[in-house]
Amino acid sequence: MDTLDASALRCPLPLLQVKLWLKTATDGQELQLLVSDAGSRQDIPAYLLRMGHGVSVVSDTPSVLTLTITKAP
């Protein structure tokens, strides 16, 4: 599983990084994503679900949200 630590980045950069990863990822490939920006915490899961990708929350602390993203076919 790939890991993308975008916790130091502010919106919209984490979403742009995820979109770039999705372009190169194969169907079913997983990414562990770490974000801290309040906008990214809301926007990224909403975007991924809207696009049909799998999203699960691994941990949600006040400082970092950790997600597992599974690329949809």
C-alpha positions in Angstrom: 0.0 0.0 0.0 1.2 3.5 -0.9 1.3 6.2 1.7 0.8 9.9 1.0 1.5 12.2 3.9 -0.3 15.4 3.0 -0.6 16.6 6.6 1.7 19.6 6.0 -0.3 20.7 3.0 -3.3 23.0 2.9 -6.4 22.8 0.7 -6.5 22.3 -2.3 -3.0 20.7 -2.5 -3.9 17.4 -0.8 -6.8 16.9 -3.2 -4.6 17.6 -6.2 -2.1 15.0 -4.9 -4.9 12.4 -4.5 -6.1 13.2 -8.0 -2.6 12.7 -9.4 -2.3 9.4 -7.5 -5.6 8.2 -8.9 -4.4 8.8 -12.5 -1.5 6.5 -12.1 -3.0 3.9 -9.7 -4.4 0.6 -10.9 -8.0 -0.6 -10.1 -8.2 -1.9 -6.6 -4.9 -0.2 -5.5 -4.9 1.3 -2.0 -3.5 4.5 -0.7 -3.1 5.5 2.9 -3.6 9.3 3.1 -2.8 11.6 6.0 -4.4 15.1 6.0 -4.7 17.7 8.7 -6.3 20.7 6.9 -10.0 21.2 7.9 -11.1 21.7 4.2 -9.3 18.6 3.1 -10.8 16.5 5.9 -14.2 17.2 4.4 -13.5 17.7 0.7 -11.4 14.6 0.0 -13.8 11.9 1.3 -16.8 13.6 -0.3 -15.0 13.8 -3.7 -13.8 10.2 -3.5 -17.3 8.9 -2.6 -18.8 11.0 -5.4 -16.4 9.5 -7.9 -17.1 5.9 -6.7 -13.8 5.2 -4.9 -13.7 3.3 -1.6 -12.8 5.4 1.5 -12.4 4.2 5.1 -11.3 6.1 8.1 -8.3 4.5 9.8 -8.0 7.1 12.5 -9.4 10.6 13.2 -7.5 12.6 15.8 -7.6 16.4 16.2 -4.3 16.7 14.4 -4.5 14.1 11.6 -7.2 12.2 9.7 -5.9 9.0 8.2 -7.8 7.4 5.4 -7.5 4.3 3.2 -8.5 4.9 -0.3 -9.2 2.1 -2.8 -9.3 3.1 -6.4 -12.5 2.0 -8.2 -12.5 0.3 -11.5 
